[in-house]
């Protein structure tokens, strides 16, 4: 969730010219970074224009070689990168390593498949245009602006950066003010394998820097954050008709059907809801559990979640809440639910001790409570009893968000998944789609629009370029004023024969 204004956890000094990124576990300064002004951002975009010409000129093979070299460099420096992510977000070492494993996977996939997904290919011209040859290719937009989040400061922006680069674009990246060092690390390592031009440049700062990027004349903005901030980004880009890709989070359900493997479902619900301190846009926030297995599921979840503890040490189950203000959101959701009759079977208000929040599992939560309707973004899990899996699907589809979902069922998994109104579904697992490079990632409704990852993610940062080339004269040519009086009669007769049966 990228903020649009300075915050106390990323405080600026020296008259807003530099600011500190802080370790949320200790409050210690990780590093200082410049606050990029509007002029700084425009200069970065201007330089990226020249870089884009060079980068596009390398072609698919040339770009793949550089992207592969970047990937290998990141793998070589994986431990250093993990420590930086843990320092700026507070997440545990294993949570950071999981994130970086997916960064490497997606960089590999994008570089390998860009030529096939985007390169020029022949397409059938159709019977009416039999004398033409038709080709289609996807060309880079030019310069893409990426505004990244703090919860996955490497994986989420690389889902845009890596695919935009593979498609032939230069990128100007504005990381979250909570994780600027991650953005700097990405740009600096990339520059080691592409030293000729600033093909990937990072600009650090607060919301004003992000707003400047929206108004800088980039050819597209890819934003990840809250729905409210996404609307502001979209409004800012509308003035210049700059297209946007918005990934705005969700309230992702886990559906447990009557025939589910309840033990596996409970294990997945706890991990999906609590890993990374619950700060996962597509993580599990609500479990919709069929009545037949509800009691067993709650008992298993209670036992598993009660064992987990946050901490600042590398081997902690999970880390702190990265953004201090998010603790207030988590607390307000728990208070609202408990005040309205919900029960905490794990934790409660006493679990909230900033910057840490211990697992909280709520049952009997009213349908219109904040914990059931709004994105909590913390290590909380709402478990709701439903009559059966069909009711669970109806309730899930009634939600304003539509990012991801999970379904546990031995016999109906794919059927239930097909009925869900959301961008991605994992069957008998959670978040599996995020690890598959070929699958696009994105949502509908208040979760935003556009896709990263997969062929859709590559094409998101291109425009389609179509060419129809005449090979020889047609026997009938209606596209001239010199056509004979019988030409259109013959054309319509052909249409009826070809397409009217």
N, C-alpha and C positions, 0 to 999 in steps of 0.2 A: 504494500500500500504506500504509494509515494505521496508525501505531503506537499502541499503547495505553499507552506509558510514555515519560517524557522521554528525549531522546537528546542526545548531545554536539553534534550538528549543529544542534539547535534548543534551545539552552541557556536555562534560565530564570534570572532574577535577581530581586532585591528580594523574597526569600522566596516565590518562585514566582508573584508577582503580575503580572509582565511577563516576556516572553521575546523573544529576538532571532531573526529569520529571517536566514539567512546565505546569501550568494552562494557556491554550491559551487565556483565557479571560483577564488575568491580567499580565501574565508573571511571576507570583510568583511561587516559588518552592513548589511542592506538596510533594516530598520526594526524597531522594537519593538512588541509587541502584548500586550494583557492576557491573562492566563490566566483564563478564565471559570470561576467556581466553580459548584457545583451550584445554589446560589441564583440566580446570574446566568442560568444556563440556564433554570431554571424561570420566572424573570421574563420572559425572552425568549419562551418558549412562551406564557405568560399574555397578553402583549401581542399575540402573533400570533393569539390566539383572537379578539380584537376586530377585528384587521386582516382576518381571514378572512371575517368577516361582511360587512365593507365590500367586500372584493375579490370575493366571490361575488356580491354584489348588483349589481356593474357589468354582469353578464351577459357573454356571449361577445363581443359587439361592443365593449363598453367595455373589456374586458380586452385584446382584440386591439389596440385603439388604443394602449393603454399599452405593451404588449409591443413593438409596432412602433416606438414612440418610443424605447424602451430599446435596441432593436436599432440604430436609426439613431445613437443617442448612442455606442454602442460602436464603430460603424464610424468615427464622427468622431474617436474617441480611440484608434483602432486602434494607432497607433505607440506611444503611451504604454503601452497594455495589453501590447503585444508586449515592450517593454523590461522591464516588471515581471515577466512570465512568464520571460523569459530570465535576469533577475537572481536569481529565487528558485529556478529549476530548473537553470540553467546551459545550457539547450538553445540551439541556434543560432537566429539570427533567423528563418531560413526555416522551421525546425521549429515555432517559436512562431507564425509567420504561418499556417502550414498549420492548426494547431490553431484559431486564431481564425477562419479562414475557415469552418470547420465549425461553430463556435459560432454564427456569424451565420446559416448555412444552417438549423440546427436550430431556432433561435428563430423564424425566419420560417415554417418548416413547422408548428411547433406552434401558433403563433398563428392561422395561416390555416386549419388543418383541425380545430381543436378543436370548433367548433360542429357540423360535419357528423358527426364521430366520436362525440360525446357528447350532442348535443341530443336532445330528445324526438322520438320517431318512432313511427308505428303499426307493429304487428306482427300477423300473421295469428292469429286466435284458434283456428282449427281448426274442423272440422265439428261436433264435439260441443259446442262453445261458440259456435255460430253467432250467438247472441243477445247476445254480448258484444263490446265494443271493447277492444283490448289496446294499451297503450303502454309504451314502454321509454325510459328516459333514464339517463345516468350522472352522478351527483352528486358534488361534491368531498367528500373525506374531512374536511377542516378544516385541520389543521396537519400538514405533512410535515416530518420531520427528515431532512436529507441529510448524510452523512459522506463527504467527498470524498478522493481520492487526490492524490499529489504528481506523478505522471508526466504526467498531463494535467489540471492543476489548474483549467482553465476548461472544456474540452470535456466531460469526463466528468461533473462535477457538473451542468453545464447540461443534460445529457441527462435528469437528474431534475428540476432546478430549473425549467427552462423549460417542461417538459411538465406538471409539477405546478401551476405558476402558470397556464398556459393552461387547465387543467382547473378552476380556481377555488379552489385552495388557497393558504394562506399557507405560507411556508417558513422554517425555521430551519436555517441551514447551518453545519456545523462543518468547515472546511477542514483539510487536513493541517497539522501543525505545521511542515512544511518550506515550505509555500506559503500562509501566512496572509494575506499582502498581496493575493493574487489574490481570496480570498474577501471581503476588505474592499472591494476595488475593485468587485466585482460588486454588493454590497449598496449601496454609496454611489452608484453610477451609477443603480441602479434607484430609489433614493430620490429622485433628481432628477426622475424622471417620475411617481413615485407618492409625493408628499410627505405625503399625508394620514395614512397609517398605516404601521407597519413591516411591510409585507407580506412582504418578504424581509429577514431579519436574519442577520448572521453572528456566530457566537460562536467565539473563537479559544482555543487551548489544546492540551493534550496528550491522552493517552488518557482521563484522568479526565473531561475535558470531553465527550468522545464518549460515555463510559459514562453521564454525567449526562443527555445528550440521549436515550439509549435508555430511561432511567427517568423521563423528564419528563412523560409522558402525551401525547406526540404521537400522531397517528392512524396514522402509518406511518413506518418508517425505510428509507431507501434508502442502502445501503452499497456502496462499492467498495474492494476491498483484497485481502489474501491470504485463502486458504481458512481458515487457522487463526484469523485475526482475525474472519472472517465467522462462524465457529462461535461465537465468544465473543459477538458482537453478537446472534446469533440466540438464544443461551441467555439473555442479559440481557433481551431483549424478550419471551421466553416467559413471564416472571413476570407481565406485565401483558397478555398476549395481544396485544401490539402487532405487527401484521403487518410483514414485512420483505421487501425486495427486495435480493438479494445478487448482486453481480458480482465474482467471485473469481478472475479471471485464467485462464490456460490454458497449454498447451504446444502451440501451434497448428502443425499440419503444413502443408507445401506439397507437394502430390503432382504429380510430373512423369511423365506417361504416355509410352508408347513413341512416340506420334504428336505429342508436344508441340512447340511452337516453343521449342527449347531456349535460344536466345539470349534470348527474352523471359522465359522462366522464370528463367534465371539472373539477369537484371537485376532482376526482381521479388523474388527470394529475397534478394539483397544489400540492396536498399532496405528490404524488409519486415523483415529481421532486424537491420539496423544503424541505420536512422534513429531519431532520438530516443535514441541510445545503446542501442538495443535495449530500452528501457523502455516497451514497449507490450504490454498484456495480450493483444491479438489479433494481435500481430506474428508473424513467422515465426521459429520456434525450431528446427524440424526439417524438413529436406527429404527426402522419401521418393521416391527416383528410380529409375525402371525401368532394369534392367540395360542395355538396348539403348542408352540415351542417357546413362548414368551418367558415363562418362569425359569426354565432351564437356561435360556440365554442370559437373563439378568443375573442369575447366580454365577454363571461362568465369567461374565464381564466384571462383576463386582470383585471376584477373587483375583482376577488378572490385573485390573486397574489399581486395586488397593496396594499392590506390591511395588508400584512404580514411584520413583521420586525424582524431582528435578535437582539440578546442582550445577556448579560451575566447574567441576573437575571434568577432564576429557572423557572419562568412562561413565559419566552420569547417564541415567536413562534418557533424559532430555534436558535442555537448557532453560534459560530464563525467557521471559517475554521481551523481545528485542525493542519494541517501541513502548516507552513508558505509558503513553496515553491509552494503549490497548488494554492495559490492566483495568482501567476504569470501565471500558466496554464490557470486559469479561465479568467484572463485579456487578455491573448494572443488570446484566442478563441473569446472573445467578440470583441476585436479590429479587428481581421481578418474578422469577419462576417460583422461588420459595414463598414469597409473600402471597402468591396466588394459589398455593396449595400443593405445589410440587414437593417431592421428597428427594433428598440426596442420599443415595445408597452408597456412594463413595464420596468422601470429602464434603465440602460445604463452604460457607463463607470463610471459615478458619483456614481453608486451603490457599487463600489468596494472600500472599506475603511478598509484595514487590521486592525484587523484580521476578520472583518465582511464583508460579501457580501450580499447586499439586493437582492431580487428576480429580475431576468432579464428574460424577455420573448422576444424572437426574432422571427420575421417572415421574409419571402422573403430571406431566407438564401440560398446561392448557394449550390448545391449538394456536391461540393468538398471542401467546407469550413471546417476548423477545428472543428467548433461547430457542424457540421453535420456528421463528420466522426470519430472524436477522442473522447475518454472519457474525459469529462470536469470535472466531480466530484465536482460540485458546484451547488448552487441554481439557475440554469439556465434552461430554457426550450425552445427548438426550435419547432416551429409549422410550419408544411409543408403542403401545399395544394396538394392533389392528386385527380385524376379523380374519383376514387372509391376505395372500400376496396380491390379489386383484385390488383390494382396497388400498394396499400400500402403493401400488402403481398410480391409482387415481389421486392419492394424496400428494405423491411426489410430483405429478404433472400439474397440480394446481398451484405450485409454488412459483413465485416471480422469477426465481433464479433457474438456470438450466445449464450448469457446467458439466459436472460428472455425476456418476452414480455407481453403486455396486449392487449386485444381485447374488444371493446365495440360494441355490436350488439344485437338487440332484437331477431333476427331469425337466424343469421349465425355464432354465436359466436364459437361453437365447430367446425364447418366446417373450419372457418378461422384459428382457433388455430391448427387444424390438419395439416395445410399446412405450418406452420411456422418452419423454421430451427433454433431451439434453444432448450435449455434444459427444460425450464418451460414456461408455459403460464397461465395467469389469465384471465378469461372471466368475463366481466362486473365488474371488480375489479382490483386492483393492488397489487402485491406482496403477494397474498393470498397463493400461494404455499409454501412460506417460513414458514408459520404458521402451516402447516399440517405435523405432524411428519412422516407420512407414505410416503410422497413424496420425492424422491431424488432431490438434489439441485446441479446443475453444468451445464457447458456449452459445446459448440463445437467451433471449429475454434480458433480464438485468445482469446476466453474466457477460454480456457484450456480444461481439461479432468479429468475424475474421478468424483465421486459423494460423497457428504455427505448427511446425513439424510436418513430415510427410511431403508428398507432392503438392498438396494444397498449401503447405507452408512455404515451399519454394515459389510457387506461382503467386503467392500473396505479395511478393516484392518484385513483381514484373508486370508488364502489360503485354497483352496478346497482339502479335503482329501478323496479319493475314495477307497473303498475296494470291491473286488469281491471274494466271498467265495464259494468254490465248495461244494455242498450239497450231490451229489451222482454221480456216473459215468454216462456219456452220452452214448447213443447207438452208436453215431457217434462222433469220436474224431479226427479232422484233425490236432490237435496241438501235434503231435508226429510222429517220424520217423517210428514207428511201425504200423502206420495206414495201413489198407489194400488197395489194388489197387482200390477197388470200393468205398472207403469212400468219396473221393472228388466228384465223380459223384453223390452220394446220397446227399451230402451237397449242390451242385449246383442245383440239382433238387428241393430241399427244398426251396432254395432262389428264384427260379423262381416261385414256387407255392405261396410262402408267399408275395413276393415283386414285382413280375413282372406283375401283373395284373392291 
